[in-house]
Amino acid sequence: MGLKHVLVLPYPAQGHVNPLMHLSQKLVQHGCKVTFVNTEFNHKRVVNAMNGKVSLDGSKVELVSVPDGLGPEEDRNDHAGLILSMERTMPSDLERLIRDINSMDGGSNGITSIICDTYMAWGLEVAQKLGIKGAIIIPSSAAILALEDNIPKLIEDGIMDSDGLPIKKGKFQLTPNMPNVNIADMPWSCFEDDFSKKTIYHYLAKTIKWSHLSDWWLSNTTQELEPGALSLCPKILPIGPIKESPEFRSLGQFWREDHSCLTWLDQQPPCSVIYVAFGSSTMFDTNQFKELALGLELTNRPFLWVVRDEDSNNSNGNTNHHKYPDEFQCTKGKIVKWAPQQMVLKHPAIACFISHCGWNSTMDGVSNGVPFLCWPYFADQVIDKTYICEVWKVGLGFDEDERGIISRWEIKKKVVELLGDEDIKGRSKKMKDMVMNNIAKDGNSTHNFNKFMKWLSE
Ligand SMILES: O=c1ccn([C@@H]2O[C@H](COP(=O)(O)OP(=O)(O)O[C@H]3O[C@H](CO)[C@@H](O)[C@H](O)[C@H]3O)[C@@H](O)[C@H]2O)c(=O)[nH]1
């Protein structure tokens, strides 16, 4: 049996490129070669963060790119515009790329399968056309995929209309053990205008249709974390946590990590530091940003806060530059532009994680037994918060005040409450063991991944 050559295709966002790069490393460990396809825009960022390297692991993971179809000045944070453009131009470019690779060396090292991000599941049509195998991976929770797979039922039950807009108010639960979902918080409802909401909703519905071209739906989750979603949608195969491996902790970053925070953490007492990070796309309102700064100060604890340099985040020149309030001294805090998050969360000085609850950060936190303070921003993050606070009970949420913001006093109050709650801390530690057991030699996720590899190699 020759070396299998897998093409991996992430959706162009940090929370997708990261886990799919980790998946690629796992594939390499199992004897595959990987061609990792970013959009040109993100390829430049990833290569730049890797100091110009275009391959990993002695070239077993080759980084290549195709254009996303947008012009250099167009806004890549406009997800509706981005997906319309990608759907229009990328399938034919991807097909050409594969044909080119497969015509090299007489085809001896050609691509034998494609693993697409669910949100790029049109790649399965390309795979089908070229007669190669295809699978999908969801970088969000299994609950999100199960929810999207149940779109026809939600319409039938009169919960939303055929454009994904809510008809009823209130919450629903697809099956016991799944988080209650507020109808107003569907992942596509967070986008500003109706055009974006509808475009994204219809695109998601299409991604499910494409996804059904394959029987292999991989997910960065575990059986114990999401029993309800996995039983509702048995096709989903939990292989998580995929980012946890002692050999490779940081992969596929868009920005260079600032490792000075690790030395700083070494100087802090055990279980003392509040780690504050909101992933790659959360934007703060000026007042809320100030209040957060003052709230961290008010806790009188050391904190490590990731404040992204927004110039490098946005392609369209939008900036999110914030002015720290005059009273903010930051005597006990450390601010970095991008942290080696997994290494930070493993550090014994960390006490808790103020997080936007992106699924990767959620998995990073639970894999390290760190309790959460949840501050969701958009999309699936509200559902992840429900998992953390109501289902797994390993964190607390914040309440907004009458101005609609999370005040500095609320931040202090919740930090005190969380760190004084031995039940939450105990559950977080237990959850870590339970989650990590899945990737032990005889763990459930390991077993599932091996099953997948067997199919891939046949
Ligand atoms: O300073 C930092 C901050 C984050 N990270 C990493 O960046 C990724 C962030 O991913 P995630 O926590 O999922 O957040 P987003 O970047 O916001 O991810 C998008 O994609 C996710 C997967 O679909 C969704 O769950 C989120 O809602 C969506 O915003 C994770 O791997 C983190 O480990 C770092 O390495 N350093």
The ligand as an SDF file (V2000), in Angstrom:
LIG
                    3D

 36 38  0  0  0  0  0  0  0  0999 V2000
   -4.2030   34.2310   21.7950 O   0  0  0  0  0  0  0  0  0  0  0  0
   -4.7150   33.2510   21.2570 C   0  0  0  0  0  0  0  0  0  0  0  0
   -6.1140   33.1130   21.0800 C   0  0  0  0  0  0  0  0  0  0  0  0
   -6.5900   31.9770   20.4540 C   0  0  0  0  0  0  0  0  0  0  0  0
   -5.7330   31.0290   20.0020 N   0  0  0  0  0  0  0  0  0  0  0  0
   -6.2460   29.8470   19.2590 C   0  0  0  0  0  0  0  0  0  0  0  0
   -7.1070   30.3310   18.2510 O   0  0  0  0  0  0  0  0  0  0  0  0
   -8.1920   29.4360   18.0560 C   0  0  0  0  0  0  0  0  0  0  0  0
   -9.4730   30.1970   18.2220 C   0  0  0  0  0  0  0  0  0  0  0  0
  -10.5390   29.3670   17.9040 O   0  0  0  0  0  0  0  0  0  0  0  0
  -11.9680   29.4950   18.5940 P   0  0  0  0  0  0  0  0  0  0  0  0
  -11.8150   29.5110   20.0370 O   0  0  0  0  0  0  0  0  0  0  0  0
  -12.8360   28.4380   18.0420 O   0  0  0  0  0  0  0  0  0  0  0  0
  -12.4560   30.9360   18.2150 O   0  0  0  0  0  0  0  0  0  0  0  0
  -12.6220   31.7250   16.8080 P   0  0  0  0  0  0  0  0  0  0  0  0
  -11.3130   32.0720   16.2760 O   0  0  0  0  0  0  0  0  0  0  0  0
  -13.5040   32.8410   17.1270 O   0  0  0  0  0  0  0  0  0  0  0  0
  -13.3360   30.6230   15.8840 O   0  0  0  0  0  0  0  0  0  0  0  0
  -14.3970   30.6150   14.9350 C   0  0  0  0  0  0  0  0  0  0  0  0
  -14.5210   29.2330   14.5820 O   0  0  0  0  0  0  0  0  0  0  0  0
  -14.9370   28.3390   15.6120 C   0  0  0  0  0  0  0  0  0  0  0  0
  -14.9960   26.9370   15.0280 C   0  0  0  0  0  0  0  0  0  0  0  0
  -15.9740   26.8480   14.0490 O   0  0  0  0  0  0  0  0  0  0  0  0
  -16.2720   28.7670   16.1920 C   0  0  0  0  0  0  0  0  0  0  0  0
  -16.6410   27.9320   17.2650 O   0  0  0  0  0  0  0  0  0  0  0  0
  -16.1830   30.2330   16.6440 C   0  0  0  0  0  0  0  0  0  0  0  0
  -17.4350   30.6640   17.1270 O   0  0  0  0  0  0  0  0  0  0  0  0
  -15.7430   31.0920   15.4760 C   0  0  0  0  0  0  0  0  0  0  0  0
  -15.6640   32.4650   15.8500 O   0  0  0  0  0  0  0  0  0  0  0  0
   -8.0230   28.3260   19.0850 C   0  0  0  0  0  0  0  0  0  0  0  0
   -7.4500   27.2300   18.4280 O   0  0  0  0  0  0  0  0  0  0  0  0
   -7.0540   28.8990   20.1120 C   0  0  0  0  0  0  0  0  0  0  0  0
   -6.2340   27.9170   20.6890 O   0  0  0  0  0  0  0  0  0  0  0  0
   -4.3830   31.1430   20.1850 C   0  0  0  0  0  0  0  0  0  0  0  0
   -3.6170   30.2630   19.8090 O   0  0  0  0  0  0  0  0  0  0  0  0
   -3.9160   32.2530   20.8090 N   0  0  0  0  0  0  0  0  0  0  0  0
  1  2  2  0
  2  3  1  0
  2 36  1  0
  3  4  2  0
  4  5  1  0
  5  6  1  0
  5 34  1  0
  6  7  1  0
  6 32  1  0
  7  8  1  0
  8  9  1  0
  8 30  1  0
  9 10  1  0
 10 11  1  0
 11 12  2  0
 11 13  1  0
 11 14  1  0
 14 15  1  0
 15 16  2  0
 15 17  1  0
 15 18  1  0
 18 19  1  0
 19 20  1  0
 19 28  1  0
 20 21  1  0
 21 22  1  0
 21 24  1  0
 22 23  1  0
 24 25  1  0
 24 26  1  0
 26 27  1  0
 26 28  1  0
 28 29  1  0
 30 31  1  0
 30 32  1  0
 32 33  1  0
 34 35  2  0
 34 36  1  0
M  END
$$$$
